[in-house]
Amino acid sequence: MAALMKSLAMLSFPLAQGRDTPELYVYQRRSDCYEFNGTHRYLERYIYNREVYVQFDSAVGVFVAVTELGRQTAKNWNIQRDFLELRQSAVDTVCRHNYELDKGFTLKRTVPPKVNVSPSKKEALQPHSLLICHVTDFYPGHIQVRWFLNGQEETAGVVATNPIHNGDWTFQLLVMLEMSPQQGDVYTCHVEHPSLDRPVTVEWKVQSDSARSKMLTGVGGFVLGLIALVMSFILHFQRWRGRKLLESEELPGIETALAPILQGSKIEALSLGTGTIKAAPSGIWIRPEEEVRGAGAAYPALPTGTPGPGRK
């Protein structure tokens, strides 16, 4: 710590290294752990105004000056035995220790990519068009994406972005191919990733305007037919449901059913027998099971105490 404070004091001195210290400056210390095939490496870097001036590498074992500014600092820290031994042990106490804690999540976790291929413009048949392979939602970030034209790998005119962090431990990537499409060409985006048992391939075929129009017409006709079928089914269902409701409202027993409604009215029947009464939008209608000719028969009065229409 004493050596570190001494280094800070040197950096803050106005005439250090023959230069004036700016009014605002940034001092950083960055520690990184690297793992490769079971070996670990600890790297500690000291940065002044975004420039590394001295660093410790566990593969070297001592502090090494990167710029002239770090020469005296490296010399001072290397003679501080406790300070140096603490850095030398960090490869085990920090790197290997944290690796064992995190490897279950960071190393064994895999998420397969989603792949989509589309032209950058709708007019895909124009020369020097861009075809984009969008690979997204994959983990880890190491991935290989290649373009093929009619089975042959394309290397010229391929531009790719670096893997972009999505913020949820997944990545996305854009790989673009400059193409001069011809009728019948087949472009294939070929993706390899540790989460996949086999590569994922997505094809994009060049279609003429007439073929595309026919396809769109066919899709439109199918959609319209499907809509007509659904509407027909809905209308049929509503009619069927209406008939069921009418049938469920049949009232057997004309003598008791008509009494509250037709009290004192005249009907042309000597005997109604056992007719059937149905509710209808225009009121109640009668379908007698037997016809008896006659006229002038009065419907019997209601029993005493039974309210008629409009009475309470």
LOGUMI-588033 format. One record per residue (C-alpha): residue number from 1; residue in three letters; x, y, z. Coordinates in steps of 0.001 Angstrom, whole numbers, plus 500000, padded with zeros to 6 digits. Each point is the difference from the previous one (the first is absolute). Example, Ala and Ser with C-alpha at 12.3 -4.5 7.8 and 13.67 -1.06 7.14 Angstrom:
residues 2
GUMAR num residu     px     py     pz
GUMAR   1    ALA 512300 495500 507800
GUMAR   2    SER 501370 503440 499340
end
This chain:
residues 312
GUMAR num residu     px     py     pz
GUMAR   1    MET 500000 500000 500000
GUMAR   2    ALA 502875 502349 500780
GUMAR   3    ALA 501396 499392 496537
GUMAR   4    LEU 496605 500712 498443
GUMAR   5    MET 499652 503287 501908
GUMAR   6    LYS 503504 500960 498932
GUMAR   7    SER 499070 499357 496361
GUMAR   8    LEU 496896 502148 500333
GUMAR   9    ALA 502062 502787 501504
GUMAR  10    MET 502404 499844 497086
GUMAR  11    LEU 497158 500198 497491
GUMAR  12    SER 498494 503014 501713
GUMAR  13    PHE 503278 501926 500015
GUMAR  14    PRO 499677 502853 497443
GUMAR  15    LEU 503377 499412 498378
GUMAR  16    ALA 499855 496209 499856
GUMAR  17    GLN 501683 498742 496850
GUMAR  18    GLY 500530 503607 498880
GUMAR  19    ARG 496295 500514 499257
GUMAR  20    ASP 497334 502088 501677
GUMAR  21    THR 497236 498003 501638
GUMAR  22    PRO 496635 500776 498390
GUMAR  23    GLU 497262 501451 502156
GUMAR  24    LEU 497958 496801 499612
GUMAR  25    TYR 501534 496520 499747
GUMAR  26    VAL 498906 496380 500440
GUMAR  27    TYR 501895 497365 501953
GUMAR  28    GLN 498819 496375 499728
GUMAR  29    ARG 500944 496547 501207
GUMAR  30    ARG 498583 497068 498061
GUMAR  31    SER 500261 496329 500962
GUMAR  32    ASP 499151 497163 497570
GUMAR  33    CYS 499965 496219 500202
GUMAR  34    TYR 500501 497786 496950
GUMAR  35    GLU 499378 496265 499707
GUMAR  36    PHE 501100 497815 497112
GUMAR  37    ASN 499984 496195 499974
GUMAR  38    GLY 500270 499792 503777
GUMAR  39    THR 502755 502612 500403
GUMAR  40    HIS 499377 503323 501753
GUMAR  41    ARG 501594 503407 499594
GUMAR  42    TYR 499668 503119 502145
GUMAR  43    LEU 500622 503419 498449
GUMAR  44    GLU 499981 503265 501962
GUMAR  45    ARG 500386 503254 498071
GUMAR  46    TYR 500397 503606 501137
GUMAR  47    ILE 498657 502634 497620
GUMAR  48    TYR 500590 503735 499919
GUMAR  49    ASN 497797 502029 497641
GUMAR  50    ARG 498979 496836 498101
GUMAR  51    GLU 503621 498902 499515
GUMAR  52    VAL 501444 496926 501756
GUMAR  53    TYR 503304 501004 501557
GUMAR  54    VAL 500808 497008 502257
GUMAR  55    GLN 498582 496477 500409
GUMAR  56    PHE 500392 496723 501867
GUMAR  57    ASP 499660 496715 498087
GUMAR  58    SER 499917 496723 501957
GUMAR  59    ALA 501752 498331 497054
GUMAR  60    VAL 502963 502367 500605
GUMAR  61    GLY 499765 500300 503780
GUMAR  62    VAL 501117 503636 500386
GUMAR  63    PHE 498828 503501 499111
GUMAR  64    VAL 501082 501171 496553
GUMAR  65    ALA 500066 503587 498714
GUMAR  66    VAL 497974 500495 496830
GUMAR  67    THR 500944 503657 499473
GUMAR  68    GLU 502757 502227 501291
GUMAR  69    LEU 497591 501326 502609
GUMAR  70    GLY 499794 496543 501607
GUMAR  71    ARG 503701 499219 500155
GUMAR  72    GLN 500609 501393 503499
GUMAR  73    THR 496643 498683 501233
GUMAR  74    ALA 500811 496424 498939
GUMAR  75    LYS 503383 500214 501682
GUMAR  76    ASN 498508 501225 503278
GUMAR  77    TRP 497212 497389 500111
GUMAR  78    ASN 502273 497072 499186
GUMAR  79    ILE 502144 500671 503094
GUMAR  80    GLN 496903 500009 502232
GUMAR  81    ARG 500002 496276 500844
GUMAR  82    ASP 496554 499763 501647
GUMAR  83    PHE 498437 502137 497294
GUMAR  84    LEU 501502 497811 497261
GUMAR  85    GLU 499142 496645 501659
GUMAR  86    LEU 496366 501063 500322
GUMAR  87    ARG 499821 500428 496213
GUMAR  88    GLN 501834 496753 499357
GUMAR  89    SER 497461 498044 502065
GUMAR  90    ALA 496974 501667 498345
GUMAR  91    VAL 499993 497452 497172
GUMAR  92    ASP 498907 497408 502588
GUMAR  93    THR 498124 502069 502589
GUMAR  94    VAL 498061 502019 497425
GUMAR  95    CYS 499988 498328 496581
GUMAR  96    ARG 499787 496295 500822
GUMAR  97    HIS 497749 500645 502991
GUMAR  98    ASN 497454 502035 498036
GUMAR  99    TYR 500212 497616 497063
GUMAR 100    GLU 498847 497089 502153
GUMAR 101    LEU 497123 502084 501343
GUMAR 102    ASP 498785 501255 496625
GUMAR 103    LYS 500710 497202 497546
GUMAR 104    GLY 496649 498308 500629
GUMAR 105    PHE 498202 503054 498643
GUMAR 106    THR 502433 501596 497591
GUMAR 107    LEU 501559 496929 498381
GUMAR 108    LYS 497252 497368 500018
GUMAR 109    ARG 497195 502402 499086
GUMAR 110    THR 499167 500046 496298
GUMAR 111    VAL 497160 501645 498073
GUMAR 112    PRO 499462 499052 496329
GUMAR 113    PRO 499843 502834 497455
GUMAR 114    LYS 496986 501142 497999
GUMAR 115    VAL 500776 500628 496330
GUMAR 116    ASN 498139 502197 497532
GUMAR 117    VAL 500968 500904 496412
GUMAR 118    SER 498559 502980 498129
GUMAR 119    PRO 501092 502530 497363
GUMAR 120    SER 500751 503534 501117
GUMAR 121    LYS 497521 501362 497431
GUMAR 122    LYS 496772 498707 498505
GUMAR 123    GLU 501479 500242 496499
GUMAR 124    ALA 502277 497010 500580
GUMAR 125    LEU 500654 499339 496306
GUMAR 126    GLN 501983 503197 499552
GUMAR 127    PRO 503780 499570 499560
GUMAR 128    HIS 502252 500592 502990
GUMAR 129    SER 497196 499373 502477
GUMAR 130    LEU 500699 499021 503602
GUMAR 131    LEU 498762 496741 501473
GUMAR 132    ILE 499984 499992 503808
GUMAR 133    CYS 500316 496994 502279
GUMAR 134    HIS 498801 501070 503447
GUMAR 135    VAL 501117 497597 502733
GUMAR 136    THR 498645 500797 503450
GUMAR 137    ASP 499379 498769 503565
GUMAR 138    PHE 503017 497668 500243
GUMAR 139    TYR 502518 499233 502757
GUMAR 140    PRO 502982 499751 500280
GUMAR 141    GLY 501196 502728 497666
GUMAR 142    HIS 502287 497805 497884
GUMAR 143    ILE 498216 499246 496716
GUMAR 144    GLN 500833 499357 496344
GUMAR 145    VAL 497772 501287 497193
GUMAR 146    ARG 500711 499321 496317
GUMAR 147    TRP 498261 500783 496720
GUMAR 148    PHE 499481 497525 497145
GUMAR 149    LEU 498782 500654 496454
GUMAR 150    ASN 498632 496929 498211
GUMAR 151    GLY 502054 497779 502307
GUMAR 152    GLN 503282 501926 499656
GUMAR 153    GLU 501350 502076 502899
GUMAR 154    GLU 500098 503759 499423
GUMAR 155    THR 502853 501941 501612
GUMAR 156    ALA 500118 503171 497901
GUMAR 157    GLY 497545 502721 500899
GUMAR 158    VAL 499296 498624 503490
GUMAR 159    VAL 499837 502506 502869
GUMAR 160    ALA 499237 499037 503613
GUMAR 161    THR 499496 501898 503219
GUMAR 162    ASN 501562 498952 503267
GUMAR 163    PRO 497700 498072 502372
GUMAR 164    ILE 497699 502533 501667
GUMAR 165    HIS 498925 499579 503628
GUMAR 166    ASN 496221 499875 500421
GUMAR 167    GLY 500262 500698 503726
GUMAR 168    ASP 498520 496636 501049
GUMAR 169    TRP 503078 497756 499615
GUMAR 170    THR 499289 499479 496298
GUMAR 171    PHE 501502 501448 496833
GUMAR 172    GLN 498955 500963 496490
GUMAR 173    LEU 501952 500326 496767
GUMAR 174    LEU 499462 501348 496483
GUMAR 175    VAL 501822 498445 497037
GUMAR 176    MET 499364 501749 496675
GUMAR 177    LEU 500745 498776 496495
GUMAR 178    GLU 500179 502235 496933
GUMAR 179    MET 498309 498104 497186
GUMAR 180    SER 499081 500313 496343
GUMAR 181    PRO 497022 497630 499969
GUMAR 182    GLN 499023 497995 496942
GUMAR 183    GLN 496766 498130 499409
GUMAR 184    GLY 500156 496607 501757
GUMAR 185    ASP 502926 500828 502337
GUMAR 186    VAL 499867 498514 503492
GUMAR 187    TYR 501820 501806 502824
GUMAR 188    THR 500599 498158 503280
GUMAR 189    CYS 500999 501356 503400
GUMAR 190    HIS 501965 497297 501840
GUMAR 191    VAL 500298 500353 503806
GUMAR 192    GLU 502158 497930 502380
GUMAR 193    HIS 499807 500431 503782
GUMAR 194    PRO 500972 497937 503096
GUMAR 195    SER 496314 499664 500949
GUMAR 196    LEU 499150 498226 496724
GUMAR 197    ASP 500387 496293 499264
GUMAR 198    ARG 500109 500850 496300
GUMAR 199    PRO 500300 503257 498044
GUMAR 200    VAL 496907 502085 499319
GUMAR 201    THR 499439 500976 496362
GUMAR 202    VAL 497416 502471 498707
GUMAR 203    GLU 499440 500370 496254
GUMAR 204    TRP 498898 503019 497993
GUMAR 205    LYS 498946 499420 496391
GUMAR 206    VAL 499883 502604 497260
GUMAR 207    GLN 496484 500365 498582
GUMAR 208    SER 498816 502007 497009
GUMAR 209    ASP 497389 502711 500419
GUMAR 210    SER 497371 497875 498223
GUMAR 211    ALA 500636 497018 502261
GUMAR 212    ARG 499833 502220 503056
GUMAR 213    SER 496722 501524 498758
GUMAR 214    LYS 498501 496550 499431
GUMAR 215    MET 501028 498931 503468
GUMAR 216    LEU 498488 503102 501590
GUMAR 217    THR 496801 499521 497979
GUMAR 218    GLY 499741 496414 501164
GUMAR 219    VAL 500548 500974 503611
GUMAR 220    GLY 497411 502782 499714
GUMAR 221    GLY 497436 497631 498472
GUMAR 222    PHE 500587 497460 502739
GUMAR 223    VAL 499514 502637 502705
GUMAR 224    LEU 496771 501295 498422
GUMAR 225    GLY 498655 496464 499658
GUMAR 226    LEU 500823 499282 503612
GUMAR 227    ILE 498188 503173 501115
GUMAR 228    ALA 496903 499042 497951
GUMAR 229    LEU 500017 496510 501511
GUMAR 230    VAL 500179 501370 503532
GUMAR 231    MET 497172 502483 499359
GUMAR 232    SER 497819 497234 498525
GUMAR 233    PHE 500631 497828 503024
GUMAR 234    ILE 499092 502850 502373
GUMAR 235    LEU 496700 500712 498178
GUMAR 236    HIS 499109 496304 499933
GUMAR 237    PHE 500750 499678 503697
GUMAR 238    GLN 497836 503013 500867
GUMAR 239    ARG 497040 498604 498026
GUMAR 240    TRP 500384 496576 501606
GUMAR 241    ARG 500176 501570 503440
GUMAR 242    GLY 496819 502035 499311
GUMAR 243    ARG 498064 496867 499044
GUMAR 244    LYS 501190 498269 503147
GUMAR 245    LEU 498807 502905 502142
GUMAR 246    LEU 496528 499873 498402
GUMAR 247    GLU 499722 496264 500544
GUMAR 248    SER 501074 500360 503616
GUMAR 249    GLU 497124 502434 500596
GUMAR 250    GLU 497163 497554 499038
GUMAR 251    LEU 497269 499988 502649
GUMAR 252    PRO 497982 496728 500178
GUMAR 253    GLY 496484 500074 501443
GUMAR 254    ILE 497904 502577 498252
GUMAR 255    GLU 497328 500171 502679
GUMAR 256    THR 502361 501343 502643
GUMAR 257    ALA 502340 501940 497693
GUMAR 258    LEU 497432 502113 498193
GUMAR 259    ALA 497810 500742 502973
GUMAR 260    PRO 501882 503091 501261
GUMAR 261    ILE 500221 501451 496484
GUMAR 262    LEU 496723 499191 498289
GUMAR 263    GLN 497599 500370 502927
GUMAR 264    GLY 496533 500738 498665
GUMAR 265    SER 501095 499998 496339
GUMAR 266    LYS 498229 498150 497208
GUMAR 267    ILE 501666 497257 497988
GUMAR 268    GLU 498581 497915 497181
GUMAR 269    ALA 500097 496618 501599
GUMAR 270    LEU 497681 497767 501907
GUMAR 271    SER 502875 498146 501536
GUMAR 272    LEU 503689 500895 499704
GUMAR 273    GLY 501222 496692 501271
GUMAR 274    THR 503712 499822 500671
GUMAR 275    GLY 501446 502560 497632
GUMAR 276    THR 503504 501391 500092
GUMAR 277    ILE 500824 503598 500808
GUMAR 278    LYS 503161 501666 498705
GUMAR 279    ALA 501494 503402 500637
GUMAR 280    ALA 500635 502033 496858
GUMAR 281    PRO 501235 503560 499307
GUMAR 282    SER 496413 501104 499288
GUMAR 283    GLY 498495 498331 503090
GUMAR 284    ILE 498625 496556 500817
GUMAR 285    TRP 498509 497743 497358
GUMAR 286    ILE 498079 496754 500285
GUMAR 287    ARG 500481 496811 498017
GUMAR 288    PRO 497132 497668 500959
GUMAR 289    GLU 500665 496329 499593
GUMAR 290    GLU 496352 499437 499005
GUMAR 291    GLU 497611 502322 498212
GUMAR 292    VAL 496459 500301 501372
GUMAR 293    ARG 497653 502158 498009
GUMAR 294    GLY 497734 502421 501743
GUMAR 295    ALA 499800 503553 501108
GUMAR 296    GLY 499061 502203 502851
GUMAR 297    ALA 501516 497989 502804
GUMAR 298    ALA 501187 502162 502846
GUMAR 299    TYR 503203 499141 501751
GUMAR 300    PRO 499262 499020 503615
GUMAR 301    ALA 500522 502655 502648
GUMAR 302    LEU 502980 499878 502303
GUMAR 303    PRO 499652 498435 503437
GUMAR 304    THR 499133 502404 502776
GUMAR 305    GLY 503013 501878 501327
GUMAR 306    THR 502158 499494 496890
GUMAR 307    PRO 501100 503363 498495
GUMAR 308    GLY 499314 500590 496354
GUMAR 309    PRO 501955 502154 497542
GUMAR 310    GLY 500625 503473 501317
GUMAR 311    ARG 498865 499105 503514
GUMAR 312    LYS 502078 499869 503131
end
